[in-house]
Amino acid sequence: MANPSANTERHASLALQTDSPPHTPPFEQPVRDFLEYCRLECGFAQATITAYGADLYDLQNWMIDHNVRSWPSLSLERIAEHIQWLHKSQKLIDSSVARHVATIRVFTRFLTVRGYVENDPAEKIVQPKVWRRLPNVLSQEQVEALLNAPDRSDPLGLRDVALLELLYASGLRASEIANLKERDIHWDMGAARVLGKGNKERVVPIGDAAMRALGEYINNARPRLLENRKHQRHVFLSRTGQPITRIVVWQIIKRQAKTAGLSDVHPHTLRHSFATHLLVGGADLRVVQELLGHSDIKTTELYTHIDRSRLKDVLTRFHPRA
């Protein structure tokens, strides 16, 4: 299978030679239209669009190898064969296969609505039920160790402290942190305005500790990173004064987690910890949903699905009197 991190949107829209009958749209044009629709009309994140493109690139290659030369020729039976191929030949795990199926279902629905095909071949495909692993959550002691890991005498260390504090205080995604601009921080309210998935805007409250760390970074460290880039509006900058990316956010967290002696920590670990600590402390599920920017409360409910065998562990880790 093509790796989504290696296959970009370009892969999904490669010009492919086909034996399509007259008046049948070329193989690649519907994919380009679909990805453009996802970007412009749906406002999906680039990572989502890239994953869609990679999945459809795999499907296109499989179709060519199996002499399925046009989208109208893609039948329910052929889709089922492709899914079996992903399972057996490509050895994909269930969650990866489920993602491919979801991509195919969305894409074929698009093909039908736009008139590329008469009937949706994936309409009767059932989305596989995937067992969802419980999120990895840090204890409060581990969070403290992570927050204390950066070197506060260094501008980049102060940046990392502010970034980690903000991630844990707000539950923001890595991309949301990377895209945060100075104008998005409302100091008087103790909050930040965030543009999340699907270009949905929300206002997230920020605790005092994170606001103090942000203030120290912006006042004392950020000017030293700016150098000659005085008009840079992004909050979090690299050593050269450029805005950091979500990949850099990931790298910062991995590096500081290693310093703190922690393993298997990534941006979503702090997001998971933020949500879990709130719920364990008695926060309402709907409030946590709003803070996380989840469009569906079922996504937030994942944090409440704690196996009974872990209840004692959770109680011991999070309850102050346990």
N, C-alpha and C positions, 0 to 999 in steps of 0.2 A: 504493500500500500504506500501511496505517496504520503510523506509526512506533512501535516498542515503547516508546521513551522518552516518547512522548506518550500512547499508549493504555495505560491502566492496567487492572487486573483488572476494574474496573467496566465497561469497554467490552465485555469478553468476555461479560459476563452481563447485557447490556441486555435488557429485555423486548422481544421481537420478535413482531409479529402473524403468525400462521401459519394455514394451512388444514389443520392436522393432523387426522387422523381421531380419533374418540373413543378414549380410553384410551392415546393416544400422548402421552408426556411433552412439555410445552412445549419449544420450541426452546432456551430459555435455561437451563432447570433442569439439564440434564445438564452444561452448561459450568460452572455454579456448583458442582455436585457434584464435578466433576473438579478444579477449582481448589482446592476445600476439601480434597479428598483429597490433592493435592500438598502443601498446607500442613501439614495435621495428621498424616497418616499417613506421608507420604514425607519431611517435614521439608525440602522444597526451599527454597532461598533466595528471597527476595521478587523478586529480579531475574529468576530463572528462571520464577516464576509469572507475573510481568508479561509476559514474552516469550511464554509459552504463551497467555495471555489475548489478547494482540495478534494472534497468528497465527490463533487461532480466531475472533476478531472479523472478520478479513479473510475467512476461510472462510465465515462466516455471511453476510456481505454479498454475497459472490460467489454463494452458494447462492440467496439471495433474488432477486438479479438474473437468475438462470438458472432460476427457478421450481422450485427444489428446496426444498420447504417443510418437510421434517422429516428427522431423522437417519436413520430407516429408508429414506428415499428416496435417501440418498447412496450411490452405487454406485462400484465400482472405476473405471468409465469416467468418471464425473463427477469423481472425484478426479484422474484423469489430465488431464482438461480443465482443472481448477483449477491444476495444476502447470504446464501449458503456458501458462496465462494469466499466472502469476507470472513465467515466463521471458520471454514475448514482449510482453505488454501492460504489465506493471509493470517490465520491464527489470531484474529483480533479478539480482544476481550469484549464481554457483553456490552459494556458501556460505550465502547467505540462503535460497535455494530449498531447500537440504538441511535447513536448520533447520525450515522450514515442513513439509517432509515428515516429519521426525522428530516434530514436534508432532502432526501428523495421525495418525501410526501409534500413538503412545502414547494419544491420545485415543480413537480408534476401538477400540483394545483394551480401554480402560476401559468404553466403551459396551457392548461385548459381554459383558464380565464382569458388569457391573451389570444386564444385561438390557434395556437401552434399544434394542438391535438384536439380531437373531438371529445374524447372521453378520458377521464383521469385514470391512468392505469394503476395508480397506487392507492386509489380510494378505499379499497378493501384490505389494504395492508394494515395490520394492527401494530401500533407502536409497542415494541418489546418492553416488558416490565423489568426494570433493572434494580437490583438491590443497591441501595445507596449507602455507602459507607458513612458512618457518623463522622462529622467534622473533627479534625484534630484540634484540640483546645489546650491552651496553656493554663497552668495554674496561676494564681495571682503572684506567687513567689517567682515563677518563671518569667512572667511579664516584667516584674521589677528588675530581674537580672538582665533582661534584654534592654530595657530602657536605660539601665546604668552602664551598658557596654561601651557606647561611643566615648571617644576622647574629647572632653568638653573644652580643652585648651586649643583645639584646632577648628577652623571655620567649617570644614566638612563634618567634623564631629558634632558641632552645634546644629548643623543642618540635619544630620542623622537623628539626633535627639528629637528635634522638632517633628521630623517625619514620622518617627516611631510613636511619639506621644499622640500625634494627630490620628494616626491609623488606629491606635487602640482606643482613643477617646471618641472617635466618630464612626468607626466601622467602614470607612471609605474604601473603595476599590483602588488598586494600584494605578489604574488609568485615571481615576478621578483625582488622586493625589498629584500625579504628574501634570495634569492639565489645570490645576488650581492657579488662579492669578491673584495678584494683590487686591484687586477690586472685589474679589469674591469673599474676602474676610471682613466680617462686620464686627469690629472691635467692641463697639458699644453694646451689641447684643450677645457677644460671646458665641458667634455662630459663623458658618461658612455656607455660601451658596454654591451648589454643586450641580454640574450637568452630568447626569448618569446615563445608563443604557437607554437607547431609543431617544436620546436628546431630551430626556425627562429631567426637569429641574426640581431640586428640592433644597430646603434649608436645613442644615444639620447643626444642632447645638454642639459646642465644644467646651469641655471642662476647663477649670482654672489652670490645672497643671499644663495642659496642652497649649492654652493661650499664652502662658508665661514662656514656655519653650519656644513657641512661634515668635513671640516678641523679642526674645533674646537673639534668636537666629536672624530675624529681619533687621534688627537694629545694629547688631554687632558683627555678624558673620556674612550675611548676604552682600553688603556693600563691598566686602573684600573679594567676593567671587565675581562681582559684576565687571570689574576692571573698566574697560572702555565701552561696555554694553549698558549704558545708563538707561536705555529705554526698554530694557527687558522686563516684561510684566509678569512672567511666571514666578511663582513663589520659590519653588525648589530648583536650584541651579547646579550644574556640574562645576568641576574645578575651573573650566574655561568660561564660565558664565552663560553656558547654553542651558535651555530647559532640559531637565532629565526626562527620560522615557519610562514607561512602565517596566521595561526590562531592567533599567537601572534601579528602579525601586526594588525589584526582586533581588538584584545583586546586593544592594545595601542591606537588606534584611538578612540575606544568607550570611553575609560577612559579619554582621553584628551578632547574629545568633551563634555563629561559630565562636566568636569572642566570649560570649556568655555561656558557652558550653552546652548549647541546645542544638538538637538535630531536627530535621524535617519541619523547618519553619519557613513559611512563605507569606506573601501579603495576605492571602485569605486566612492564614492561621490567626492573625490578629483580628481580622473581621469576624471569624468564628468565635474567638475568645470574647470580643466585645459583645456579641449577641448572646452567647451562653451566660456570661457573667451577669448581664442585665436580667435574663429570664430567671436564672437561679436566685437572683436578688429580689424577684417578685415583679419585674416589669411586665406590663400588658403586652401580649403577643402582637396586637395591632400597632402599638407604639413602636415596637422593634421592627416590624415590617416597614413602617414609614421611615424610620431612621436608616434602614439598610437599602431602601429604594426598591424593594421587591414589588413587582406588579401583582404577583399571586401569593397569597398568604400561605399556600401549600409549601412554597419554598422556605418560608420562615419556620414553618412547623417542623422542618427537619431537625431544628435545634431542640425540639421537645421530645423527639423520639429516642429517648435514652433507654437502652436495654437494661432490664432489671439487674443483670449481673454487674452493671456499672453504677448502679445507684449508690452503693456504699462508697465506691471510689469517688464519685462526684461529690457526695456529702462530705467526705473527709477532706477533699481538696478545696472546696469552695465555702463550706459553712464555717463561720468564725468560731463556733463552739463545738465543732465536731471532734 
